[in-house]
Amino acid sequence: MSNEAMAIALHHSRSSGTTKLVLLGIANHDGDGGAWPSLATLATYAGGVSERTVSRAIGELVELGEVSVERNAGGLRNCRDDRRPNLYHFLLSCPPDCD
């Protein structure tokens, strides 16, 4: 689904700049169970910005209703609970008139 999610992000997101790059990074990792890229990975995708900038961008995406976040809910089963990454859910979809 990540290719579809990335296309939807490019065409239908209301975000821009760094925030849109962070959304594309989340969309790139999106799958049936959500996405859990690290802040460092998203910072790299967004052109080497700080992790704090990524956190602010995620906050903007949540406010826009384009992403939801579950704290420490990502990762694999063998990952300790205190080491789990955040789980992101990509919430955008194509509108009914989308081709």
C-alpha positions as CSV (number, residue, x, y, z in Angstrom):
1,M,0.0,0.0,0.0
2,S,2.9,2.4,0.4
3,N,2.9,3.4,-3.3
4,E,-0.8,4.1,-3.2
5,A,-0.4,6.0,0.1
6,M,2.4,8.1,-1.3
7,A,0.4,9.0,-4.4
8,I,-2.6,10.0,-2.2
9,A,-0.2,12.1,0.0
10,L,1.2,13.9,-3.0
11,H,-2.2,14.7,-4.6
12,H,-4.6,15.1,-1.6
13,S,-2.6,16.4,1.4
14,R,-3.2,19.9,2.7
15,S,0.3,19.9,4.2
16,S,3.4,21.5,2.5
17,G,7.1,21.8,2.9
18,T,8.8,19.7,5.6
19,T,5.5,18.6,6.9
20,K,4.6,17.1,3.5
21,L,8.0,15.4,3.3
22,V,7.4,13.8,6.8
23,L,3.9,12.6,5.6
24,L,5.6,11.1,2.5
25,G,8.0,9.3,4.8
26,I,5.2,7.9,6.8
27,A,3.3,6.9,3.6
28,N,6.5,5.2,2.3
29,H,6.4,2.9,5.4
30,D,2.6,2.4,5.4
31,G,1.3,-1.1,5.4
32,D,-1.7,-3.1,6.7
33,G,-0.5,-2.6,10.3
34,G,0.4,1.1,10.0
35,A,3.9,2.5,9.9
36,W,6.6,2.9,12.5
37,P,9.6,4.8,11.0
38,S,11.9,6.4,13.6
39,L,12.1,10.2,14.0
40,A,15.7,9.9,12.7
41,T,14.5,8.2,9.5
42,L,11.8,10.7,8.9
43,A,14.3,13.5,9.6
44,T,16.6,12.1,6.9
45,Y,13.7,11.8,4.4
46,A,12.8,15.5,5.1
47,G,16.3,16.7,4.1
48,G,18.2,16.3,7.3
49,V,16.0,18.4,9.6
50,S,16.0,17.9,13.4
51,E,14.0,15.3,15.1
52,R,12.2,18.1,16.9
53,T,11.2,19.5,13.6
54,V,9.8,16.1,12.6
55,S,7.8,16.0,15.9
56,R,6.3,19.4,15.1
57,A,5.4,18.2,11.6
58,I,3.7,15.1,13.0
59,G,1.7,17.3,15.3
60,E,0.6,19.4,12.3
61,L,-0.4,16.2,10.4
62,V,-2.4,15.0,13.4
63,E,-4.2,18.4,13.5
64,L,-4.9,18.2,9.8
65,G,-6.4,14.7,10.4
66,E,-4.0,13.1,7.9
67,V,-2.1,10.9,10.4
68,S,-2.9,9.4,13.8
69,V,-0.3,8.4,16.4
70,E,-0.2,5.5,18.9
71,R,2.7,6.1,21.3
72,N,5.0,3.1,21.7
73,A,2.7,0.8,19.7
74,G,5.0,0.0,16.7
75,G,7.7,-2.5,16.1
76,L,7.8,-6.2,16.3
77,R,6.6,-8.5,19.0
78,N,10.1,-9.2,20.3
79,C,10.7,-5.5,21.0
80,R,10.6,-4.4,24.6
81,D,7.6,-2.2,25.4
82,D,9.8,0.7,26.5
83,R,11.8,0.5,23.2
84,R,8.8,0.4,20.8
85,P,8.6,3.2,18.2
86,N,5.4,5.1,17.7
87,L,2.8,3.6,15.3
88,Y,1.5,6.0,12.7
89,H,-1.7,5.5,10.8
90,F,-2.0,7.2,7.4
91,L,-5.6,8.5,7.3
92,L,-5.8,10.1,3.9
93,S,-7.8,8.5,1.1
94,C,-8.9,9.5,-2.4
95,P,-12.1,11.5,-2.6
96,P,-15.0,9.9,-4.6
97,D,-14.2,11.8,-7.7
98,C,-10.5,10.8,-7.8
99,D,-9.3,8.9,-10.8
